[in-house]
Amino acid sequence: MTSEKEKRAIDLFVKKFGGSYQKLGPTDVGYKIFDSENNHIGYAEITERVRTIYDAYPLPIQVKKLVKLMDKRITSASIWVCEDGIIYGHVDKIKGEIKWGSKASPLTDELMAYYDKQSAFKYVRFSPN
């Protein structure tokens, strides 16, 4: 199920280039991305952060989601949706650290990737309502 925050993030992301998207199933990556002419150009996975862009680092994502993105063999983006906008980067251009951990509790630990601030990240703020 797509949260309102996630929907707002993917809408903002594809709006940057006039594209569109298709939500994929629960065992796949998050979204299939299309350009303005409806050509399939990539995939995206969204991770929610309950922080502002300024306080979002390090950015976490489950390693299993990164593997699914890279297995697609096409341009893929990881998007972190924050309270005030999105941070995104192409998965093959960002560098991070992998650790055993969890976004929730030690009972749900798994391999996680963490990304510090770097030049490969782009930022887009939500427009005021």
C-alpha positions in Angstrom: 0.0 0.0 0.0 1.4 3.4 -1.0 1.5 6.1 1.7 0.5 9.7 1.0 4.1 10.7 1.6 5.4 8.1 -0.9 2.9 9.2 -3.5 3.9 12.8 -3.1 7.6 11.8 -3.5 7.2 9.8 -6.7 4.9 12.5 -8.2 7.6 15.1 -7.4 10.4 12.9 -8.9 8.7 12.2 -12.3 7.5 15.8 -12.5 11.2 16.9 -12.8 11.3 15.4 -16.3 7.6 15.3 -17.3 7.5 11.5 -16.9 5.1 9.0 -15.3 5.3 5.9 -13.2 3.7 2.6 -12.5 3.5 1.1 -9.0 4.9 -2.5 -9.0 3.9 -5.4 -6.8 4.9 -6.0 -3.1 7.7 -8.4 -4.0 9.3 -6.1 -6.7 10.9 -2.7 -6.5 8.7 0.3 -5.9 8.1 1.9 -9.3 8.7 1.5 -13.0 9.6 4.9 -14.5 8.7 6.3 -17.9 9.8 9.4 -19.8 7.5 12.1 -21.3 7.0 9.9 -24.4 6.0 6.9 -22.2 9.3 5.0 -22.9 10.4 2.8 -20.0 13.6 4.5 -18.6 14.2 3.0 -15.2 13.1 2.0 -11.8 12.9 3.7 -8.4 12.6 2.6 -4.8 11.3 5.0 -2.1 12.4 5.0 1.6 10.6 7.2 4.0 12.5 9.4 6.5 10.8 11.1 9.4 13.3 14.0 9.3 14.0 17.1 7.2 16.5 16.9 4.3 19.0 18.7 6.5 18.8 16.0 9.2 18.3 13.0 7.0 21.8 11.6 7.0 22.9 8.9 7.0 20.3 7.7 4.5 19.3 4.0 5.1 17.9 1.5 2.6 17.5 -2.3 2.8 20.3 -4.0 0.9 17.8 -6.5 -0.6 16.0 -3.5 -2.2 19.3 -2.3 -3.7 20.0 -5.8 -5.2 16.5 -5.9 -6.8 17.1 -2.4 -8.3 20.5 -3.4 -9.7 19.2 -6.8 -11.0 16.9 -4.8 -13.4 20.0 -3.8 -15.4 18.6 -0.4 -16.2 18.9 3.0 -14.7 17.6 2.9 -11.1 17.2 5.6 -8.5 16.8 5.4 -4.7 14.6 8.1 -3.3 14.4 9.1 0.3 11.3 11.2 1.1 11.7 13.6 4.0 9.3 16.0 5.7 10.3 18.8 3.4 11.2 17.2 0.1 13.2 14.3 -1.5 16.8 13.2 -1.8 17.6 10.9 -4.7 20.6 9.4 -6.4 21.2 6.8 -9.1 22.1 3.6 -7.4 25.2 3.0 -9.4 26.6 6.5 -8.6 26.3 6.6 -4.8 28.7 5.1 -2.3 27.7 3.8 1.1 28.4 1.5 3.9 26.7 -1.8 4.6 26.0 -2.8 8.2 23.8 -5.2 10.1 20.9 -3.2 11.5 17.4 -2.1 11.1 15.2 1.0 10.6 12.8 -0.3 13.3 14.1 -2.6 16.1 16.8 -5.2 16.7 14.1 -7.9 16.3 13.9 -7.0 12.6 17.7 -6.6 11.8 18.9 -7.2 8.3 21.6 -6.0 6.0 21.2 -2.2 5.5 23.1 0.3 3.4 23.8 3.8 4.8 24.8 6.8 2.7 26.5 9.9 3.9 26.0 13.2 2.1 27.7 13.2 -1.3 27.7 15.1 -4.6 25.8 12.4 -6.4 22.6 13.2 -4.5 20.0 15.6 -5.8 17.5 17.5 -3.7 14.0 18.7 -4.5 11.9 20.5 -1.9 8.1 20.2 -1.7 6.4 23.4 -2.7 4.4 25.1 0.1 0.7 24.2 0.1 
